[in-house]
Amino acid sequence: MRNSSTEKVIRHRDRLRASGMRPIQLWVPDTRTSEYAARIERQCLALRNDRAEIDVLAFSEAAAADIEGWK
C-alpha cells in the first residue's frame, strides 16, 4: 500500500508527463568534498593573469553595471 505523499508524487509526475515533460537524472559535482575545493583552486590559479579571463571578467563587470541595483 502506498502512502499519501507517494501518491501525490506519482500524480504530480503523471501531470507533468501529460503536459509533455519527461524526467531526467542530472549529476553534478559534489561541492562538499575537499577534492572539489582543491580542483576549483587549481583552476582559479591557472586562470590568474590569463588575458582571456581578464577580458571576460571586465565584460561581465561592465554588463552587470548596466543592471539597475546590481552591486
Short mmCIF file of the C-alpha atoms (twelve columns), coordinates in Angstrom:
data_MODEL
# 
_entry.id   MODEL 
# 
loop_
_atom_site.group_PDB 
_atom_site.id 
_atom_site.type_symbol 
_atom_site.label_atom_id 
_atom_site.label_alt_id 
_atom_site.label_comp_id 
_atom_site.label_asym_id 
_atom_site.label_seq_id 
_atom_site.Cartn_x 
_atom_site.Cartn_y 
_atom_site.Cartn_z 
_atom_site.pdbx_PDB_model_num 
ATOM 1  C CA . MET A 1  0.000  0.000  0.000   1 
ATOM 2  C CA . ARG A 2  1.307  3.444  -0.908  1 
ATOM 3  C CA . ASN A 3  1.307  6.369  1.483   1 
ATOM 4  C CA . SER A 4  -0.373 9.623  0.513   1 
ATOM 5  C CA . SER A 5  2.865  11.515 -0.208  1 
ATOM 6  C CA . THR A 6  3.961  8.798  -2.651  1 
ATOM 7  C CA . GLU A 7  0.597  9.001  -4.375  1 
ATOM 8  C CA . LYS A 8  0.882  12.798 -4.628  1 
ATOM 9  C CA . VAL A 9  4.313  12.482 -6.227  1 
ATOM 10 C CA . ILE A 10 3.014  9.917  -8.716  1 
ATOM 11 C CA . ARG A 11 0.054  12.134 -9.647  1 
ATOM 12 C CA . HIS A 12 2.325  15.155 -9.986  1 
ATOM 13 C CA . ARG A 13 4.708  13.266 -12.260 1 
ATOM 14 C CA . ASP A 14 1.796  11.932 -14.296 1 
ATOM 15 C CA . ARG A 15 0.536  15.508 -14.816 1 
ATOM 16 C CA . LEU A 16 3.990  16.613 -15.919 1 
ATOM 17 C CA . ARG A 17 4.255  13.713 -18.365 1 
ATOM 18 C CA . ALA A 18 0.773  14.510 -19.698 1 
ATOM 19 C CA . SER A 19 1.916  18.072 -20.380 1 
ATOM 20 C CA . GLY A 20 4.821  16.779 -22.498 1 
ATOM 21 C CA . MET A 21 7.580  16.787 -19.879 1 
ATOM 22 C CA . ARG A 22 9.901  13.906 -19.131 1 
ATOM 23 C CA . PRO A 23 12.099 13.216 -16.105 1 
ATOM 24 C CA . ILE A 24 15.868 13.219 -16.329 1 
ATOM 25 C CA . GLN A 25 18.615 12.454 -13.871 1 
ATOM 26 C CA . LEU A 26 21.264 15.128 -13.530 1 
ATOM 27 C CA . TRP A 27 24.612 14.520 -11.900 1 
ATOM 28 C CA . VAL A 28 26.629 17.474 -10.634 1 
ATOM 29 C CA . PRO A 29 29.973 17.723 -8.825  1 
ATOM 30 C CA . ASP A 30 29.809 17.175 -5.075  1 
ATOM 31 C CA . THR A 31 30.817 20.621 -3.842  1 
ATOM 32 C CA . ARG A 32 31.180 19.338 -0.280  1 
ATOM 33 C CA . THR A 33 34.359 17.363 -0.927  1 
ATOM 34 C CA . SER A 34 37.887 18.588 -0.342  1 
ATOM 35 C CA . GLU A 35 38.818 17.238 -3.781  1 
ATOM 36 C CA . TYR A 36 36.293 19.615 -5.359  1 
ATOM 37 C CA . ALA A 37 37.666 22.602 -3.462  1 
ATOM 38 C CA . ALA A 38 41.230 21.686 -4.491  1 
ATOM 39 C CA . ARG A 39 40.223 21.325 -8.138  1 
ATOM 40 C CA . ILE A 40 38.496 24.729 -8.121  1 
ATOM 41 C CA . GLU A 41 41.538 26.312 -6.501  1 
ATOM 42 C CA . ARG A 42 43.834 24.815 -9.172  1 
ATOM 43 C CA . GLN A 43 41.561 26.082 -11.935 1 
ATOM 44 C CA . CYS A 44 41.382 29.572 -10.431 1 
ATOM 45 C CA . LEU A 45 45.145 29.744 -10.055 1 
ATOM 46 C CA . ALA A 46 45.595 28.590 -13.650 1 
ATOM 47 C CA . LEU A 47 43.386 31.491 -14.797 1 
ATOM 48 C CA . ARG A 48 45.271 34.113 -12.806 1 
ATOM 49 C CA . ASN A 49 46.568 36.796 -15.181 1 
ATOM 50 C CA . ASP A 50 45.116 34.944 -18.179 1 
ATOM 51 C CA . ARG A 51 44.308 37.592 -20.828 1 
ATOM 52 C CA . ALA A 52 41.085 35.899 -21.934 1 
ATOM 53 C CA . GLU A 53 39.909 35.577 -18.313 1 
ATOM 54 C CA . ILE A 54 40.676 39.243 -17.646 1 
ATOM 55 C CA . ASP A 55 38.652 40.209 -20.748 1 
ATOM 56 C CA . VAL A 56 35.699 38.050 -19.713 1 
ATOM 57 C CA . LEU A 57 35.695 39.463 -16.187 1 
ATOM 58 C CA . ALA A 58 35.858 43.035 -17.497 1 
ATOM 59 C CA . PHE A 59 32.982 42.343 -19.885 1 
ATOM 60 C CA . SER A 60 30.910 40.715 -17.118 1 
ATOM 61 C CA . GLU A 61 31.511 43.606 -14.738 1 
ATOM 62 C CA . ALA A 62 30.582 46.156 -17.416 1 
ATOM 63 C CA . ALA A 63 27.414 44.236 -18.245 1 
ATOM 64 C CA . ALA A 64 26.474 43.955 -14.562 1 
ATOM 65 C CA . ALA A 65 26.988 47.699 -14.145 1 
ATOM 66 C CA . ASP A 66 24.169 48.209 -16.694 1 
ATOM 67 C CA . ILE A 67 21.725 46.286 -14.485 1 
ATOM 68 C CA . GLU A 68 19.898 48.532 -12.061 1 
ATOM 69 C CA . GLY A 69 20.502 47.524 -8.458  1 
ATOM 70 C CA . TRP A 70 23.403 45.164 -9.235  1 
ATOM 71 C CA . LYS A 71 26.373 45.585 -6.933  1 
# 
